[in-house]
């Protein structure tokens, strides 16, 4: 005959301290837990003091009465979930599980909770050595007094601290894990206030309504690359960061460390340590997909900005290269393809420089000959390689030298021709693999441009053979790089 009996579920007393010690992946998060408790209690100011073998966290919040202390030491209390809005500032309470206070045992063997509210003042001491003595006794001593002051608040003191935290380390951790943006809430470490880091840059508003709830915040494309601790998008619940993410763009390159910002989604489920989400849930999958779409838009803007920045840098390099080329042409007027390159009237003075010791009459004759030169040159006159027609979409940047010679950057692709002369302009393929390689360093970029421009200029002179072309190039390059004999 079958029978049914009941088996008691027994929770070993030692597990309370074990769970507390293993509550967080980083021990420093125990300070975050205490600060967030102060926030839930409507504190305006939280003071953290880091001393040798002792940590003090005190606040001016609502404090606790006797019933509040009983609730404080109730494991898994539903008090915060049932009363999720604070009474004074109507804050959304952060704490949920009710075991975080025991995380102090991860770095200390003893902690003390002292609190004031109305006429009540109480002090509870949790000493692990005393707690472990009796398996049957689950109580902790409460010293009850009368509050002789009008203040309220709570002070938590950790004794016999085995792990030391620097003020900077604590400040960096709290800067992203407690709601410092909230009004009437300030946190100090050793009397120095923790401030949120403000990142300058383009702000893209995020506001997405999902079936689980809203996602709101900003994606920031910073003006400058950010340190690792600032880069990435803070993913928050109740305005407190759980983790950071780039939503699959971590290895993208193109200045991805300029992407920062924060988004808040209160519907996201997270683990007990509050350092990651439950990624296999429907809520997180919807959140991740929505945010990846938003980040992809920011990445497109970032790519454009990075491209514009690089083109601007290349334009500066081209201007410097053109000055060097101009010098070579002045030193070697016989090697200047001035009749092949259209020079505007506004550069007459520069043309006189090209002629060296020419008389005004000779300059006038040269100008008359040049006016007879067709404005456009046939495509294959200088063995110009086959390229697609020049269009506005293809042109990246145009530059004119002091002598009026026109240069420009185009996009002919990685395998396209490196440079060519067309429409009175020397074009440089900025996407060519050699250009990409040399543009990593501006000096290398300038030297590469000089070699390309000299080569194009020599080809316009139609040298008789390769030896003559080589000699022309050496002569022009010597004017640029060779130092004169003393």
N, C-alpha and C positions, 0 to 999 in steps of 0.2 A: 504494500500500500504506500502510495506517494505521500510525502509530507513536506510542508513548506516551513522554513524557519527564516528568521531575519539575521543577517550578518551586519554588525555595526561597522560603519566607516570611521576609521580612526586616523586622525591627523597627528603625526608625531610632533611634539612640541619643538624639537630642534629644527624642523623644516621652516619655521618662521624666520629664523636668522639665516638659514641657508638660502631661502628665496630672496631675502633682502640683499644678501651679498651678491647674488647672481642676477639681480634685477636689471642691471644696465651693462652694456658692452664696454662702457667707459666709466670709470669710477667718478670722474668729475661731474657726471650727470646727477649725482646725488645733490649737488649744490643747486643745479637747475630745478630739481624737484622741490626743494625747500623754497626757492624763490617763487615758483609757480603756485605753491600753496599760499604764499603771502599775497600774490595777485588775486587768488580766489577769495581771500579774506578782505578784499577792498583796501589793501595797503596802498599808501601813497609813496612811501619811501622804504626801501630795503637796504640794510647795511650788512655787508659781509666783511668779516675780519679774519685774515689768514695769519695765524701765529704758529710758533713752534709747537707741534704736537696738539694743536687745538684750532678748531674752526668755529666761528660764531656767525649765525645768520639771524638777524632780528628785524622785525617790521613793526609798523604802526597801524596794522589792520584792525579788524573787529575783535580779535582775540577769541578766547574760548572760555565758557563757564564750565561748571563741573560736568554737565551733560555733554558739552562739546568735547571735553577731554575723553570721556568714555567713548564717544563716537570716533574720536581721533585714533584710538587704539583698537577699534573694531576692524578686523581684516575683511576686505571685500565689502566695505560699507556701501550702501546704495544712496547715502545721503546726498552726494554731489550730483548723481544722475537724476535723483528725484527733485532736487532743488538746484537746477543747472545755471540759474542766474543769480548773481550776487545782489544783496539787498540795497547797498548804497549806490554803487556806480553802475549797476545793471550789467556787470561783466559776465560773459559766458565762461563758466568755470572750466579750467583745464584738466584738473585731476579727475581720475575715474576709478582706479582699482583699489585704492586704500592700503597699499602695501609699500608704497614708495618711501615712507619714513624709515623703514627698516633697512633701506639701502645704505644708510649711514654706517651700518655694521660692516660694509665692504672695505672701509678704511679705518674705522675706529672700533674699539671694544666697548665703548660706553657713550651714551648720549643723554642729554637732559632737555626737557621741554618745559619752559616757563611761560606762563600766559596770564594776561590781565583782561578782565571784562567786567564792566560795572563795578560791583563791590567785591567781586571774586578775584582771587589770585591763587594760582596753583602751580606746583612744580612736580614733574614726574621724572624719575631717573631710571633709565633702562641700562642695566649693567649686565653684560652677557655672562660674566662669570657667576653672578648671582642667579641669573635666569636658568643656567644649566644645572644648578645644584639639585633642584627638586622637579622631577618629571610631572608631578601631580599639580603643582602650584603654577597657575597661569597668570597670576596677578603681578602688577608692578606697583611700587609704593608711590602714593600721591601725598604730597605735603600741601595742605590747604591753609591759606591765610586770607586775611581781609585786605582788599586793595585800598590802600590809604591815599592813592593818587586818583586823578581823573583820567589817566591815560588808559589806552587799550592797546593790545598787540601781543606778539609772541616772539620768544627768543629760543632758538635751538642751539645747543652747544655740543660739539663733538669733542670727546676727550681721547687721549692716547692715539692720535692720528698717526697711522703708519706710512701714509703716502702724502708727500708734500706737493702742493699746487702753487704755481707762481701767480701773482695778481694778473699778469698779462694773459696767461693760459686760461684763467677763469673768465676774464673779460671777453676774450675771443669766443669762448664757448657760449656764454650767456648772450652775446650780441645777436646770435641767430636763433637762440632757443627759448627766449622769454619775450613777452610782448612789449618791447621798449617803445613801440610806436604809440601805445595807448596813452591817452591823456591822464594826468594825475598818477603816473607810475614811473618812479625813478629808482635805479639800482646803483649802489656804490660798492666798490671793492677797496678796502683800506682807505675810505673817504674820497676816492676818485670815482667820479660818475662814469658809467658805461654809456657811450653814445653809439647810436646806429651809424654805420659807415654810409655816407651819401656818395653815390656813384653818378658822376656827370655823364650825360649821353642822351641819346634819343630814346624816349619812352613810348612803348607801344601798349596801349590799354588792352587788357584781356577781360572779356566778360562773356562767358559761355553758359547757357542754360542746358543742363543735361537732365535726363529722366530721374537722376538721383539727387540733383540739386545744382546750385550755381558754382562756377569756377570764376574767380575774379582776382585781378592783380595787374601787374605790369611786367613786360619783358623789356629789359634795358640793353641797348646796344651802346656800350661804354665808349667814350671818346678815346680811351687808351686801353691796352691790354691789362687785364686785372690779375692780381696775385691769385694763386689757386684757391685760397680761402674765401675770396670774394666772387670768383667766377662761378657760373652755374645758376640755375633758377631754384630758389627756395620753395619747397612744396610744404605748405602750412595747413594745419588744422586748428581752428580757433585762434588764428594769427600767431601760432607758434610753429616754428619749422620742425618737421619730422626728418626730412632728408633733402638733399639737393639732387638735381638731375639735369642732363642735357638732352634727354629724351631721344637717345640714339645718335646724337650728333657729336659725341665726345671726341671721336677721332677725325672730325671733318677737316681740321686745319683752317686755312683762310682766316686766321684771327679769331677762332671760336672762343678763346678766352676773353673776348670782349662781350660775350653774351652773359648777362646776369639778370637779376630781377626776383620777383616773388609772386606766387599765386596761392590763394586760399581756397580750400574745398573741404568744408566741414563734414561731408558725407563719407570721406575716405576712412576705411578701417586701418588701424595700425597695430603693431605688436606691443607687448607690455613694456618694453624698454623705450618706446616712443622714438626709435631711431630708424624705422623702416615701415613701409606699408605692407599690407597683406596683398601681394601682387597677383595672386591667382583668383581674386574676387572680381565680380562683374563691375563693381564700382571703380576699382583701380584700372581695369582694362579700358573703360570708357574715358576715364581721366587721362590715361596715357595717350590714347589715340587723339583726343581733343587737343592736348597740349603739344603733341608732335606736329600736328597741323599748324598750330600757332608758331612754334619754333621754326618750322620750315619757311614761313613767311619772313621771319626775322633774319634767317640765314641768307635769304635772297637779297635782302637789303644790305646785310653785312658784306656779301660778295661784291655788290656794286660799290660800296664804300671802299673796300679793300682794293678793288680794281682801280677806282678813281685815284686812290692814294698812290698806288704803284705807278700809274701813268703820270701823275704829277711829278713823282720822283724821277721817272725816266725822262720827262721833259726837261727837268733841271740838268740831268746828265747830258742830254742832247745839246742844250744851250752851251754847256761848258765845252763839249766836244767841238761844237761849231766854231767857238772862239779859237780853239787850237788849229782847226782847219783854215780859218781865215788868216791866221798868222803864217801858215805854210804857203798859202796863195800869195800873200804879200811878199814873202821872201823869194818866191819862185813864180813870177808873173808869166813866164813862158809855159808853166804847167797848169795855169788856171783856165778851166774850161768856161771862161766867162761868156764866150760867144754862144755857148750851148745852153747856158742857164739864163733864163729871163730875169733881169734885175730891174726893179721899178725905178721911176724917176726920183723917188724920195731918197735913193741911195747913191746919188751922183758923187757925193764926196767920197764915199767908200770906193767907188770905181776909180777915182783919181789916185787913190792909194795903191790900187792894184797896178796901175801903170808905172809906178815907181818914179823915175826921173822924166816921164813924158812931158812934153810941152803942152800948153793949153790947146794948140792946133792939133796935136796928135790925139789928145783926148776927144776933141770934137769929131775928128775923122773916125775914131773908134766907135763913138756913139752913133754916127751916121751909118756905119757898116752894120752895127747891131740892129738898128731899126729895120734894115732890110732882111734880117734873119726871121724866118717864119716863127710865129709864137708857139706853135706846137710841132713837135718832132715826130716823125713817123715811128711807129711802135718798134720796128726791128732795126732801126738805124744803128743802135749801139749794142746789138745782140741782146736785147732785152728778153728775159725769159717770159714764157707764156704765163700770164696771170689773169685772173678775172677782172672785169672793169672796176675802177675805183668808184665806190659808192659811199654815201655819208655814213652808213652803218658800219662800213669797213674801216673808216678813218677813225683813229683813236686820238690823235693829237697832231697839230701842225706847229712848226717852229720856223722862224726866219732869222738867219744869221745877221751879224752887223753889216756884212757885205750885200745883204739882200738875197742870199741864196736860200731857197726854200727846202725844208726837210719835213718829213712827216712819219708818224707811226701808223702802221696798218696791221690788220690781223689776217695773216695768210695761213695760220695753222702751224702745228709743230713741224710738219714735214714740208711746209711751203718754202719758197725761195727766201733767202735771208735779207736781200735788199735789191732794189732796182730803181732805174730812172724813168719817170713817166710824167707827162703833163708838167714839165718844167720843175719837177720836184724829185728829190731823192727820197724814196720810201724805204723805211726799215720795218721788217716784220718783227713786231714785239713778241709774238707768240712762238717764234722759232725756238727750238730746243737749246741752241747755243746762246741765244739772247737770254733765255730764262736762267741758264747756268751762270752767265757773267753778271746778270743784274742783281745777284745776291749781295754783291759788294759794289758800292758806287764807283770806286776807282777802276775796278775791273770793267764795269759797265761803260765808263767813259772811254777807256782804252779800246774796248771792242767796237764802240761806235766810231771812233777815229779810224780804225782799220777798215771798217765797212765803207765809210764816206770817202776815204782816200782811194779805195779800190774802185768805187763808182766813178770818182772824178777822173781817174786814170783811163778807165774804159771809154769815157767820153772823148778823150784825146785820140782815140783810135791808134794805139801804138802799133809799130810795124810787126813786132813779134813778142813772144813772152818775155824775152830778155829785156827788151826795151820797157815793157810794162813793169817788170820787176825793178828796173833802175829808176823809173819815174816814182814808184811807190817809196823806194828807199830814200830818194831825195826829199820827198814831201814829209815822210815820217822823221827824217833826220832834223828837219827844220823845227819839228814839234818837240822831239825828245832829246836830241843830242845837245849837250852843253857846249857852248863856244870855247875854243882854246884861249887860255889866259895869256 
